[in-house]
Amino acid sequence: MIKSFNTLNKSMNVLQKKQETISHNVANVNTPGFKYQDVIQRTQESHDLVNFTAGRERNLRRPLGEWVFGNEIEGYHTSLQAGNFVKTDDPFDYVIAGEGFFTIQLPDGGTAYSRSGNFSLDQENRLVTMEGYPVIGITGGGQTISPIYGDSQGNLEANVNLLITGFPEGTELERFGETLFLNGENQGFQVETEAVKGYLEMSNVAISDEMVKLIQVAREFEANQKALMTSDETLNKAVNEIGRV
């Protein structure tokens, strides 16, 4: 019975993480370039349970079968599926018409990647992200350049395009903030894809799907609460009634 409390506790911890992830997805349904996450859970390893009998056979092990001590979080999966394209006519909004990511310069000199093309000019007329990070470009001669400068009309430096970076299939990117990703293995390559001005790629969150997930999590919470009450009542009887016999 004590083990059942532990098992239910682990299950409800997983459900709490699922609920937090779904809520985070819903909160970013209107964030350009946001990619939703799912929680990946797994069942913990099973263990053989044994019991010892009383009387003459008190030293004999009696196998009771296998016991699983609950579920745990294995990791998180980020869907990189493209969101819907929305026309904004803003000269600093860009969308990638195909595969790849915008390439972003981080303050520490590292590189991040994003599908969010919601850019603007800072006080120095540098093209930057919503977080204020400079966007990396590439010249016609193949030389990378950062920062990229522009004017109020949306014109960028002559002979400079936005650098679009792609990755080999199966590459795992690490989420960094709401719309940025990191790739520690540094396996990126330039993608010959056009960045279209005046459009934005919106979040790929499907609000109806997230609501279904939220309802499912709520029902699983309810089922675990009922199981917890049953275990508590059983333990109470074992202590206060059976213990008197």
C-alpha positions as CSV (number, residue, x, y, z in Angstrom):
1,M,0.0,0.0,0.0
2,I,2.9,2.4,0.8
3,K,4.3,1.5,-2.6
4,S,1.0,2.5,-4.2
5,F,1.3,6.0,-2.7
6,N,4.8,6.3,-4.2
7,T,3.6,5.1,-7.6
8,L,0.6,7.5,-7.7
9,N,2.9,10.3,-6.6
10,K,5.2,9.7,-9.6
11,S,2.2,9.5,-11.9
12,M,0.8,12.8,-10.7
13,N,4.2,14.5,-11.0
14,V,4.3,13.5,-14.7
15,L,0.7,14.8,-15.2
16,Q,1.7,18.1,-13.6
17,K,4.6,18.5,-16.1
18,K,2.2,17.6,-19.0
19,Q,-0.3,20.3,-17.8
20,E,2.5,22.9,-17.5
21,T,3.7,22.1,-21.0
22,I,0.2,22.3,-22.5
23,S,-0.4,25.6,-20.7
24,H,2.9,26.9,-22.1
25,N,1.8,25.9,-25.6
26,V,-1.5,27.6,-25.3
27,A,0.0,30.8,-23.9
28,N,2.2,31.0,-27.1
29,V,-0.5,30.3,-29.6
30,N,0.0,33.8,-31.1
31,T,3.8,33.9,-30.8
32,P,5.4,34.0,-34.3
33,G,7.6,31.0,-34.9
34,F,6.7,29.2,-31.7
35,K,6.9,25.4,-31.8
36,Y,4.8,23.4,-29.5
37,Q,6.2,20.7,-27.1
38,D,5.0,17.3,-26.0
39,V,6.1,15.4,-22.8
40,I,7.5,12.0,-23.5
41,Q,6.9,9.6,-20.6
42,R,8.1,6.1,-20.0
43,T,7.3,3.3,-17.6
44,Q,10.0,2.6,-15.0
45,E,11.8,-0.7,-14.9
46,S,9.9,-3.6,-13.4
47,H,11.2,-5.4,-10.3
48,D,10.5,-8.9,-9.0
49,L,8.6,-9.0,-5.7
50,V,8.9,-11.8,-3.2
51,N,7.3,-12.7,0.1
52,F,8.3,-14.9,3.0
53,T,5.8,-17.2,4.6
54,A,5.4,-18.1,8.3
55,G,5.8,-21.4,10.1
56,R,8.1,-24.1,8.8
57,E,8.5,-22.4,5.4
58,R,9.3,-19.0,6.8
59,N,12.6,-19.0,5.0
60,L,11.2,-19.8,1.6
61,R,10.9,-17.0,-0.9
62,R,7.5,-16.9,-2.6
63,P,7.6,-14.9,-5.9
64,L,4.7,-12.5,-6.3
65,G,5.4,-11.4,-9.8
66,E,6.7,-8.2,-11.2
67,W,6.0,-4.7,-9.9
68,V,6.3,-1.4,-11.7
69,F,7.0,1.6,-9.5
70,G,5.4,4.2,-11.8
71,N,6.1,6.4,-14.8
72,E,8.7,9.1,-15.3
73,I,9.5,11.8,-17.8
74,E,12.0,10.6,-20.5
75,G,12.2,14.0,-22.3
76,Y,10.4,16.5,-24.4
77,H,9.7,16.5,-28.1
78,T,9.4,19.8,-30.0
79,S,7.4,19.7,-33.3
80,L,9.2,21.7,-36.0
81,Q,6.2,21.6,-38.3
82,A,5.7,24.9,-40.0
83,G,2.9,27.2,-38.8
84,N,0.6,29.2,-41.0
85,F,1.9,32.1,-43.0
86,V,0.3,35.5,-42.3
87,K,0.6,38.6,-44.5
88,T,1.6,41.6,-42.5
89,D,3.1,44.0,-45.1
90,D,5.7,45.0,-42.5
91,P,9.1,45.4,-44.3
92,F,10.9,43.9,-41.4
93,D,8.8,40.7,-41.2
94,Y,10.2,37.7,-43.0
95,V,9.1,34.1,-43.5
96,I,11.2,31.2,-44.8
97,A,9.4,29.6,-47.8
98,G,10.7,26.1,-47.2
99,E,13.1,24.4,-44.8
100,G,15.7,26.0,-42.6
101,F,16.1,28.6,-39.8
102,F,17.0,32.2,-39.5
103,T,20.5,32.5,-38.1
104,I,20.9,34.6,-35.0
105,Q,23.9,36.0,-33.2
106,L,23.8,35.6,-29.4
107,P,25.5,38.1,-26.9
108,D,28.1,35.4,-25.9
109,G,29.2,35.0,-29.5
110,G,27.2,31.8,-30.0
111,T,24.7,31.1,-32.7
112,A,21.0,30.4,-32.4
113,Y,18.3,29.5,-34.9
114,S,14.7,30.5,-35.3
115,R,11.7,30.3,-37.5
116,S,10.4,33.6,-36.2
117,G,11.0,36.4,-38.6
118,N,9.5,39.1,-36.5
119,F,12.4,41.5,-36.8
120,S,13.0,45.2,-36.3
121,L,15.7,47.8,-36.3
122,D,17.3,48.8,-33.1
123,Q,18.7,52.3,-32.3
124,E,21.8,51.5,-34.3
125,N,19.7,50.5,-37.3
126,R,20.8,46.8,-36.9
127,L,18.3,44.1,-37.9
128,V,17.5,42.3,-34.6
129,T,15.0,39.7,-33.2
130,M,12.3,40.4,-30.6
131,E,14.9,39.7,-27.9
132,G,17.3,42.2,-29.4
133,Y,19.7,39.7,-30.9
134,P,21.4,40.6,-34.3
135,V,20.3,38.6,-37.4
136,I,23.2,37.1,-39.3
137,G,23.4,37.7,-43.1
138,I,25.4,36.4,-46.0
139,T,26.9,38.3,-48.9
140,G,26.8,37.3,-52.5
141,G,30.4,36.1,-52.2
142,G,29.4,33.6,-49.4
143,Q,30.8,35.7,-46.5
144,T,28.7,35.8,-43.3
145,I,28.0,39.2,-41.8
146,S,26.6,40.3,-38.4
147,P,25.0,42.6,-37.7
148,I,23.0,43.6,-40.8
149,Y,22.1,47.2,-41.1
150,G,19.0,48.6,-42.7
151,D,16.9,51.7,-43.1
152,S,13.4,52.8,-42.1
153,Q,12.0,51.7,-45.5
154,G,13.0,48.1,-44.8
155,N,16.0,48.1,-47.2
156,L,19.0,46.1,-46.0
157,E,22.6,46.5,-46.9
158,A,23.4,46.0,-50.6
159,N,24.3,42.5,-51.7
160,V,23.4,41.0,-48.3
161,N,20.7,38.3,-47.7
162,L,19.5,36.7,-44.6
163,L,21.5,33.5,-43.8
164,I,19.1,30.5,-43.8
165,T,20.6,27.5,-42.0
166,G,19.5,23.9,-42.3
167,F,20.4,20.7,-40.5
168,P,20.8,17.0,-41.4
169,E,17.6,15.0,-40.8
170,G,17.3,13.7,-37.3
171,T,19.3,16.6,-35.7
172,E,18.0,17.4,-32.2
173,L,17.9,21.1,-31.5
174,E,17.8,22.4,-28.0
175,R,15.1,25.0,-27.1
176,F,16.4,28.4,-26.0
177,G,13.7,30.7,-24.9
178,E,10.4,30.9,-26.7
179,T,11.4,30.8,-30.4
180,L,15.2,30.2,-30.5
181,F,17.0,26.9,-30.8
182,L,20.6,25.8,-30.2
183,N,22.7,23.1,-31.9
184,G,25.8,22.2,-29.9
185,E,27.1,19.9,-32.6
186,N,27.4,22.8,-35.1
187,Q,26.3,20.7,-38.1
188,G,24.4,23.5,-39.8
189,F,24.7,24.3,-43.6
190,Q,23.4,27.1,-45.7
191,V,20.1,26.5,-47.4
192,E,19.3,28.2,-50.7
193,T,15.8,29.2,-49.6
194,E,14.3,32.6,-50.1
195,A,13.2,34.7,-47.1
196,V,10.0,36.4,-48.2
197,K,9.4,39.9,-46.9
198,G,6.1,41.1,-45.5
199,Y,4.9,37.8,-44.0
200,L,5.2,36.0,-40.7
201,E,5.1,32.3,-39.8
202,M,2.8,31.9,-36.8
203,S,2.9,29.4,-34.0
204,N,2.2,25.8,-35.0
205,V,0.0,25.3,-31.9
206,A,-3.4,23.8,-32.7
207,I,-5.6,25.2,-29.9
208,S,-8.2,22.4,-30.3
209,D,-5.6,19.7,-29.9
210,E,-4.2,21.3,-26.8
211,M,-7.6,21.5,-25.3
212,V,-8.2,17.8,-25.9
213,K,-4.8,17.1,-24.2
214,L,-5.8,19.3,-21.3
215,I,-9.1,17.4,-20.8
216,Q,-7.3,14.1,-21.0
217,V,-4.8,15.2,-18.3
218,A,-7.6,16.4,-16.1
219,R,-9.3,13.0,-16.3
220,E,-6.1,11.2,-15.5
221,F,-5.7,13.5,-12.5
222,E,-9.2,12.5,-11.4
223,A,-8.5,8.8,-11.8
224,N,-5.3,9.0,-9.8
225,Q,-7.0,11.0,-7.0
226,K,-9.6,8.2,-6.7
227,A,-6.9,5.6,-6.6
228,L,-5.1,7.6,-3.9
229,M,-8.3,7.8,-1.8
230,T,-8.8,4.0,-2.2
231,S,-5.2,3.3,-1.1
232,D,-5.6,5.6,1.9
233,E,-8.8,3.9,3.0
234,T,-7.3,0.5,2.6
235,L,-4.2,1.5,4.7
236,N,-6.5,3.0,7.3
237,K,-8.4,-0.3,7.7
238,A,-5.2,-2.3,7.8
239,V,-3.9,-0.1,10.7
240,N,-7.1,0.5,12.7
241,E,-9.1,-2.7,12.1
242,I,-7.0,-5.6,11.0
243,G,-4.2,-4.6,13.4
244,R,-6.6,-5.2,16.3
245,V,-7.3,-8.9,15.5
